[in-house]
Amino acid sequence: MSRLLDLIAPPRMGVPFRWNLASTWTGNLGDGIALAAGPLLVASQTRNPALIAAAAMVQRLPTLVIGLYAGALADRVDRRRLVVIANVLRALVIGGLIATIVSGWVSIWAVLASLLLVGIAEQFADSGTRAVIPMIVPKSDLGIASARSMAGYLVANELLGPPIGAFLFAAGMALPFGAQAAALLLAAWLFTRIDLPDRSSAGRPEQHIGRDILEGLRWIRHNSAVRTLSLVIFVFNLTWGAPWGILVLWAQERLGVGAVGFGVLSTAVGVGGILAVLGYDRLERRASLATLMKTCLALEVLLHLALALTTSHWVALVLMFVFGCYAFVWGSVSNAVRMRATPEEFQGRVGSVYFFGLTSGLLVGQFLGGLIATRWGAAAPFWFAFVGAGVTLLLVWRQLDHIAHAEA
């Protein structure tokens, strides 16, 4: 067990990182349980497609509305306390939802309100968690730290959590949400075990938090590497979001697969991602960050082209496996580059802008993908993604060497 722990979180990364990782993985398991149970609860309360879509929207809405505020707050207050309070509040909201289920007072409106409140609290928890990592992990290990966090997301949130959530929901409607609340409370306790360096706010001017947000945006504007990286994140998520939003339609029409075949495509992505994050250490030792960034983005462009052309389910499975590999390597590298280049006092704000661009890019891309597929067919969004991502990569190719070593 000790050797396994050393493999997952090497001793050089410190005990605080191990507590952070344990907290993150535990929270991911709770969220993964809700990933299956949440839609099942919504479907049990309404068959209205608009309300079902609203349930998905209210969970992403907080990122766009208060994400920047949450990032600025993470730069102002005790980050450990922020994460703990936010996770406890999430558990309390879920406890209220459980009470409505047990009492028979549950309704679609109670569910939507709970999802929105949980999403709001999650923004503050995520902002604090992201900003803590550079405080407790050496700069040279930030890529590995990001990869290990993603491993927990893949295993707990994507693979283990959903089937557990579905099984518990079948046994009792309130059970999966009880498990999620317990996981969040445990994650909060684990986070209290992290010893953080002192963050003295002496000398910081007292000002409205809106000015803090503007300061963060100005810092990004004047840092060419982080600014370009943020734009790349937005554009590449926009281009990926276009085909991803209609992926099930593409799988049915182009590959001729049903529900099981489509599910296997998602599994291939997860398997590729797990192998990538577990082997990230070796990749980083054998290739420079710039090489990894260029390789991942080039594979993204080629993947869009290949998926636009293929009609074979087996070829699509291989391509999705490759996507899982490079996508999570890219996530680890880009997070590491951003955190290395960002001063400690700006980590919350810069991270929030990064994830705002990621989420907004996906949403805009999914909207465009629906319009494009309606007009030109299910393969057309992949052609759009191929051209858009390809042109963007050509424009930033030479800058990637500078971006990869922006901290210097």
N, C-alpha and C positions, 0 to 999 in steps of 0.2 A: 504493500500500500504506500509506503514511504517513497519507494522508487517511482511509482506512478504519479504521486503528488509532485515529486521533483521534476518529472517529465512535463507535466502540465504547467506547473508554475515553478520554474527553476529558482533555487534558493537565492541567487544573486538579485532577483527581482523584489525580494523582501517579503516579510510577513504581512504588512498592510495590503499588498497586492493580492495575497491569498485570501484575506478576508473580503476584499473588494470582489474578487472573482466568485467566491462562495455566495455572496449577497446577490450578485448579478445573475448567476445561474439559477439560484432559488427563485428570484423574481421572474426569470424567463419561464421557468416551469409553471408557475401560477398563471402567467399570461398565456402560455400555450394551452393550458386547460380551458381557459376562457375563450381561446380562439375557435374551438369547436362548440363549446357550450353556449356562447353568446348568440351566434346565428340560430342555433336550435331554439333558444328561448325566444328570440325575436319571431321566428317562424311559428312558434306556438301561440303567439299573441295576435298575429295579423298575417293575412295573405295579400295585403296591399303592396304591390311592387314599389311604390313610391316610399312607403314607410320602411320597407326592408332596405332600400337604397339609402334612406336617411340614416339608418343605423350604422352603415359603413362610413357615411360622410361625417357624422358627429365625432367619430373617433379620430379623424384626421384634421378636423377643423381647428382644434386647439393649437396645432403646430403652426398654422398660418396666422392665427389671431393673436396668440400670446407667446409664441415661441421665442421671439426676440426679447420680450419682457422677462421671461424665465431665465434666458441666458444672462441678461444684465443683472438680475437678482443674484444669480450664482456667483457673479463677480463681486457682489457687495457684502454678502452675509457668510456665515459659517456654512461651508458646503456640506459638511457631514450632517449638521442639524437640518439643513434644507432637504436632503435626501430622506432622512429618517422621518421627518414630519410629513413629507409628501406621501411616502409609502403607507404610513399609518392612516392618513386621511383617505387614501385609496381603499384600504381595508375597511374603514368605517362606512364609506359609501356602499361598498359591496355588502357589508353587513345590513345596511338599510334595505338593499334590494332583496336580500335573503328574507328579511322580515316580511316584506310584501308578498313573497312567494309562499312562505309558510302560512301566512294569515289569509291567503286567497285574495289579497287586494292588488296583486300584480296586474299591470296593464302595459300596453306598448309605450305609453307616455312615461310611465315609471322607469321602464327599461331604457328609453332614449335619454331621459334625464340622468340616469345612473352612468350610462356610457359617456355622456358629455363630461360629467364631473370627474369620472375616473381619468378621462383623457386629459383634462386640465391638470389634475394633480400629477399625472405621469410626465407632463412637460417639465415640471419643476424637478422631479426625481431624476429624469434623464439628463437635464442640464447640469445638475450637481454632480451626477456620476461621471459624465464625460469630463468635467473640469477637474475632478479629483485625480484622475489617472496620471496626468503629467506631474502632479505633486508627489506621487509615491513611487513612480517608475523612472529609472534612468532614461535619458533621451535615446540611447542606443537600443533600448528594449521596448520602445513604444509600439513598434510594428508587431512584435510578438504579443504584447499585452492586448492589442486590438484583435489579433487573430484568436487568442484564447477567449476573449469575450464573445466573439462571433461563433466560436465552437459551441459555447453554452447556448447561444440563441438557436443555432441549427439543431442541436440535439434535444434541448429541453422545450423550446418554443415550437419548433417545426415538426419534430419526429415523435417525441414522447408525449408532450402535453396534449395535443389534439385527440389521440385515441383514448387517453385517460379521461379527458373531458367528456367525450361522447359516451363512454361507458358509465361514468358517474351520472350523467344527465338521464340516461335510460333507467338507472337505479332510483333516482330521485331528483327532481328538478332543481332543488336547492343545493345538492351535494357538491357539484363542481365549483360553485361560487364560494362555498365554505372552504373548499380546498384552496382556491385562489387567495382568499382573504388570509388563511393561515400561512400560505407561502409568502405573502407580502409582509406580514408581521415578522416572520422569521428573517426575511431579507433585511428588514429595517434593523432588527437586533444585530445581525451579522455586521451591518454597516457601522454600528456604534463601536465595534471592536477595532476600527481602523484608527491608528494614530497618525494625525496629519500635522505637517509643519505649521508653525504659527503664521497667520496672515494678518499682519498689522495694517490697519487702515489709516494710520497716522499720516497726516499730510494730504490725504485725499479731500478735495473740496466737497462740501455739502451741496448737492445739486439734485435737481429732479432726475428721476431714473430715465426719463426720456432723453436727457443729455448724455447719460451713460450709453444708451443705445446708439445715439448719433456718434459718440466717440468711437465706438466699436466699428461702425460703418466707415467712418473716416480712416481708421487704422487699416481696414481692409483695402480701401480705395488707394491708399498710399503704399501698400505693400504689393508690388506687382505679382509676386509669386502666388500669394494666397488669393489675391483678386482673380488671377487667371484660373487657379485651381477651382475656385467657387463657380466661375462661369462654366468651366468644363463639367463640373458636377451637374449643374442645372441642365446644360444642353444634352449631355449623354443620358440623363434620366428622362428628359423630354423625349428623345428619340427612342429610348427603350420602352417608355410608357405607351407609345403609340401602338406597337404590336402586342405588348403585354396585356393591354386592356381588352383586346379581342382574341386572346390566345385560344380560348376554348372554342370559339367559332372557327378559327384557322385550323385547329386540330381536327374538328369534325369535317370541315369541307375539304381541306387539302390532304389530310392524312387518313381520313375515314375511320377515326377511332371513336369509341364511346367513352363513358364515364371512367371505366377502369384504365383504358389507354391514356386518357388525359391525366389521371392521377399518377401513372407511372412516369410521365414526363416530369412532374414536380418532384417525384422521388429521385430521379436522375440528377436533378439540380442539387438536391440536398446531399446526395452521396458525393458528388463532385466537390461541393463546398466543404464537407467534413474532411475529406482527404487533403484539400488545399490548406485549410487552417491548421491541421495537425502537422503538415509538412512545411509550414511557412518558414520555420527557423532555417531549414536547409536551403530554401530558395534565397533567403536574404543573405546567407553566407556565400552563395555562389554567384549572385548577380547584384549589380548596383540597383539602388532604388529607381534611378532613371530608366534603366533597362526593364525593370519590372513594370513600371508605369507605361512605357511605350508598348511593351508586349501585350499587356492587358487591353489597352485601348485599341490596338491594331486587331486583336482577336475579336473585340466587340464589333468592329466594322465588318470583318469577314463573316462573323456569325450571322449578322443581319442578311448579308447576301446569300449565304448558304440556306438559311431558313426560308428566304423568299423563293428559292429555286426548288427545294426538295418537296417531294410528295410521299416520301418513305418514312414510315413510323420508326424503323430501326435507325435510319440516318438521323432523324430528329432526336432520338434518345441519346445518341452519341454526342450530338451538338449541345443538347441540354446539359449533359454531364460536363462537357468542356466549359459551358457557360458557368456552371456552378464552381468549377475550379478557378477560373480567372476572375470571376466577379468578387469572390471573397478574398482573393489575393489583392485585387484592386482596393477593396474596402480597407484592408489592413494597411496597405501602403499609403493610401491617400489620407487616412486618419493619422498615421504616424507623421507624415510630412506636415500636415496642418498643425498638429500639436507641437512638433519640434520648432516650427517657425513662429509660433504664437507666444508672446510673453504671458507669464502666469496670470497677471491681472486681467488679461483679455480672453482667457480660455473659454469662459462661459459664453461671452458674446459672439466670438468668432465661431464657436461650435454651433450656436443657435442659427447663425446666418447660413452655415454649411448645410444644416439639416432642413432649414426653410427652403433653400434652393433645391435640395433633393426631393422634398415632398411636393413643392409647387411644380417642379419639372415633371414628376410622374403624373400629377393631376392634369396639367395642361396637355401632356402627351396622350393620356388616355382619352381625353376629349377629342383631340385631333385624330387619334386613331379610329375612333368611332365614325367620324365624318368621312375620313379617307376610305375606310372599309365599305361604308354604305355606298359610296360613289364608284369605287374601282375594284372592290372585292377584298377577300380576306388576306391575300398576300401583299396587297398594296402598302399597308403600313410598314412592312419589312423593307420595301424599297425606299420608302420615305426615310426610315431609320438609317439605312445603308448610306444614302446620299448625305443626310444631315450630319451623321457621326463622322463620315469620311472627310467631308469638307472641314469640319471642326478640328479633326486630328491633324490635317495638313497645316492648318493655321497655327496650331500650338506646338507642333512637333519639335521645333528647335528650342522652344522655351521649356520643355519638360526637364532638360538637364539642369536648368537654373531652379525650377520649381522643386525638384527632388532634393536639392541641397540648400533650400532657402534659409535654413537656420544659420548657415555660415556667413 
